[in-house]
Amino acid sequence: MEEKVTSTTMTGLMYQLYERVKKSIDTLSRMTNIDVGTTPADVVYTVDKVKLLHYRPMVKDPAPIPILVVYALVNRYYMLDLQPDRSMIKNLLNAGFDVYLIDWGYPTRADRFLTLEDYILGYMDECVDFVRKQAGTSSITLFGICQGGTFCIIYSTLFPEKVKNLVTVVSPFDCDTDQGLLNVWSSSMNVDKLVDVMGNVSGDFLNFAFLLLNPFRLMFHKYVDFLENLEDENFVTNFVRMERWIFDSPDQAGEAFRKFIKDIYQQNLLAKNRFYLGGRHADLNNLKMPVLNVFAEFDHLVPPSSSRPFTDSIPSKDKQMLSFNTGHIGIFVGSRSQKEVCPKIAEWLLPRSQKESTKKK
């Protein structure tokens, strides 16, 4: 027997809907000023559009070997400091480290001819030397995130004397795999035509391409979740923070993008130990320093099959892999990151961050 919808029932449902909409509007009205990257830091060095940040220590005597965090050129570094209670930067500071970070800035049309040599042999090397000088140490810890980790691998092969420890987090290395959205997408990309036509590769274009790689999860499902949780102020605040980060996408300097896609992704030269930068061989056999390779088991952008082989490709006798059951973004902002990822990285890195009596280079 069908249940009849009475006017009283309908009135009750309408009232509940009204209350929910009202609460949702109240929640959204308070979302006018959502801050990201709030951990205190000072700009201590600039070159062109690149800035070097030095985070203010949170312990009295931080470890003498400083960390230089190198983020990807895509998106912005504040993913590592998205909210105060879920911040990899803050966790590193609280664990007793002295932390610096490279802010690559926003390339303009004038930067279309910047090369990987400019980024790694130029900007990155200048930042490394500044940190070494300021910290009074001959070598530092390079802490690379995603593409920034690939940069750190390359840099460490060319300047091993400047790198005390190398930490890579969800970083592409072996790109001869079909397990990952970026690997699948880049394998068929006509990057020469793209760069020749666009000059700089638009950040909006790249964002749209990434979304199309998994449209249901990245465009539909998450917004359904958003609508279902509109009354939850904490959920909405975190959602807005994440959306701000996702769509804050700098353009990519054309020539640097061209070489990275062709040499690293399409030809897999780094993993084959045949990658050259500025006429110099980025020889993996130079990686004899302590190395920590961190990756996420459910990473849809940089799958474990791309990150894991790095450890077996280097001669270092002090190397370790850490794998976590999370995704590419969750490894930084998820609750697991705060409870497991950051503490385990700190546990490995802290005893290797003690100063040795060596002369400055």
N, C-alpha and C positions, 0 to 999 in steps of 0.2 A: 504494500500500500504506500503510495507516494505521500511524502510529508508536505503539507501545505505551508507556504511561506506567508505568514501573517503580517499585517501592518506593524505589529509590535516588534516582530523579529527583524523586519526590514529597518525599522527605526533604530533598533539596537545596533545593527551592522553599520548603518550610516554614521551613527554616533562614534562607534569604534574607529571607523575610517577617518572621520573628522579629527579625532583626538590624535591618531597616528600621524596624519598629515601636519597637524599643528605642531606636534613635538619635533617632527622632521624639519619643518621650517625654522623653528627655534634653534635647533642644532646647527643648521646651515648658516643662520644669521650670525653665529658666533665664530665662524671660520674665516674671519676677515684678516687675521694676522697670524699665520702659522709659520714659525721659524724653522729653518733647517741649518745644519752645520753650526751649532751654537757653542761647541767647546771652544774656549778662548784660545786664540792664536794670533801671532804677529807676522806681518809680511817682512821678512828679513833680507830678501834679495829679489830683484826683478831684472829681467832681460827680455826686451821686446814685449810680447803679451804674456809671458810666463812669469809666474810668481812662486816664490818659495815660502811656504808657511812654516812657522815654528810654534808648535803648541806649548802652552805654558805647563811646566811640570806639575804633577799632582802629588809627588812625594818629595821628601826633603833631599835625598841623594839618589837621583835616577841612575840607572846603569850607565857606565862611562862610554860604551859603544852606542852611538845614536842610531835610530832607525830613520831611513828615508823611504817614505811611501811613494810609490810610483803608480798612479792610476792610469786607466785607459784614456785614449783620446776621445772615445765615444762616451757620451753622457758626462756627468760631473762627479767630482770626488766626494761630494757630501753624502753620497750613499753610505759611506763609512761612518758618518756622523749624522744620520738622518733624524734621530730623536734621542733625547738625553738618556733614556733608559735602555736604548738599544743602539749603542755606538761602539764600533770596533776601535775607533780612535781613543775614546774615553777609557775603554777596557785596557788598552795598551799603556796608557798613562797611569792608570791606577795600579797596573802590574809592576810599575817601576821603570818604565822606559822613557827616554828622551826622544820625542817624535817630531820629525819634519815631514812635509808633504809638498809635492809639486802640483801646482794648479796650472794646467796647460793653457787656460784662457779660451777665448773664442776667435779662431782664425777668420780673417776677412778675405776679400778678393785679392788683396795685396799679398796674401800668404800662399797662394795656390802653388807656388813653385818651391815651397818648403819641402825638404826631403827627409827620409828617415835618418840620414846622416846629420841633418840639422837638429833633429829632435834628440837623437841618442849621443852622437859625438859632440854636439854643440850644447844645447840647453841642459840635457841631463848631466853631462860631464861637468859643466859649470856649477850646477847645483850640488853635485857630489863633492867637488873641491871646496865649495863654500862650507858645507857641513863638516867636512874633515878639518878645515882650518878653525872653524868656530868651536868644535868639540875638542880640538887639540889631539886628534888621533889620526893615524895613518890610513885606517880603513874603517868602514861603516857597515851597517846591515842594510841591504837593499830588500825592500818588502814590496813585491810587485803584485798588482791586482789585474786579473784578466789580461788584456793586451799589454798592460803595464808590466805584467810578469814576463811576457815574452821580451819586452824591451830590456828588462833586468837580466834575463838569461844572456841576451846578445851583449849587453854592456859588460857583464861579468867575464865573458870569454875574452874580451878585448882589454879590459883593465882589471885583471884578477887581483893585482896588488892593492887595489883600492876597496875591495869587497871582503869584509871579514866573514859575513854570513849572507846567504841568499835564501829568501823565502818567497815562494811563488804560490799564489792563491787563485784557483780556477783559471789557470793560464793555458792558452792554446800552445801546443808544441808539435805533436804529431798530427797533421791535418789530413792524412791519408785515411780517412774514415767517413762513413756515411751516417754515423750516429750523432747527429748534431745539426741544428738548423743552420748555423753559420757555415758549416762545412758543405752542406748540400747546396745552399744558396750561392756561396762564392765559387763553387766548382764550375758552375755554368755561366758565371758573370763575365761579360765582355768589359773588363775594367778599363782597357785602353779607350774604347769608345765612350764609356761613361765619363772618364776624366777629361778626355779631349773636348767633349761637348759641354760639361758642367763646369770645368775648372776645379773649384772646390766642390766636394760632394756634399750635397745638402743634408744637414742633420734631420730635417723633416722627412726627406726622401728615405733615409736609412730607417727612421722610426716606422714609417709606413710599411716598408719592406719587411721589417722584423714582425710587425703585427700580422701581416698576411701569411707569415710562415706558420702561424698557429692561431687563426682568427677566432675560433670558438672560445679557447681559453683566455686569450689576451684581449679580445674586444667584446665578447658577449657575456661569458660566464662571470667575469669579475664585476661587470656593471649590474648584473642581476644580484650578486651578493651585496653590492653597494646599496641598491634600492631596498633590499630586505633588512639592512642594518642601519637605515637612516636615523633611527632614534638613538643609536649608540654613539655618543659623542666621541669616545675614545677610538672607535672603529673608523668613524668619518674623518677624524683628525689624521690618523695614520694613512688612510686612503688618499687624502688630499696631498700629504707629504710625498707619498709614493708617485702619484700622478705628476706632481711638480717635477720630481726627479726624472721620470720617464720622458717627459716632453721638453726637458731642458737639455737639448741635444746640440752641441756645437757642430758647425760644418767641419768637414775633414779636408785638410790641406791636400790638394789633388795628387801631387807627386809622391808624397809620403803614403797616401792611401793606395796608389797604384803599386808601389813596390811591396807593401805589406801583403796585399791580396795576392799578387802574382808569385812572390818568392816564398812567403810563409804558407799561404793556404793552397794555392793552385799547384805549385811545384814542390812544396814540402821540403824546401832546401835546408831549413834549420835542423829538422829531425834527421835529414840525410847527412848532416855535418858538411854541407856544401854552401852555406850561406856566407855572402861577403857584404861588407858594409864599408864604403869609402875605400874600396880596394883592399881591405883587410879581411882575412879569413876569421870568421867567428867560430873558432875551433872549440868544440865541446870538451876536448881533452884538457883544456885549461881550467875546467871547473873542478878544482880540488878543495875548495873551501867547504865548510859545513853547509848543507843544503836541506831545506825543508820544503816538501812539495805537498800542497794542500788542495784537495778537490772535493767536489760534491757528487754523490752517487746519482742524483736525479737532476743533474744539470742539463737543461735542454739547449743551451747555447755552446758551452764548452764541455763536452761529455768526458767521463773518466778515460775513455779510450784515446782521447787527445792529450790529456794531462799526465796520466799514469806512466807512459813510456819514458818521460823525461828522466826519471830517477835511474832507470837502468842504462841510460845513454851517457852517463858521466862517470868519471873515475873517482870522484870523492869517496873517501872511506868513512866519512861522517855524514850520512844522508838518511833521510827518513821520509816516509809518506804518511799523511793523515787523511783518512777518508771519512766523510760524514754523510748521514742519510738525510740530505736536504738538497735544495736547488741552488741555482746560480745566485739568486738574490737572497734567498733564505740564509745562506751561509754568513751573510753580513748582518741582517736585520731580524732574523728569526730568534725565537726564545732559545733554541738550541745553540745559536751562535754565542749568546751571552753565557750559557751554562757549560758548554763543552768546547766550542771552537777556540774562542779567545784564551781560555785558561790553558788549553793544551799547547797552543802556539807559544804562550808565555812560558810555560814549563820547559819547553824545548829551547827557547831562545835565551832566557835569562842567564843560565850558566855560561853561554857562549858569547855573552855581551860584556865580559869583563876585560878591562884594558890590559894590553901587554906592553912590555917595555921595548917599544920599537921606535926608530926615528921617523919623524914625519917626512913624507915624500914631497 
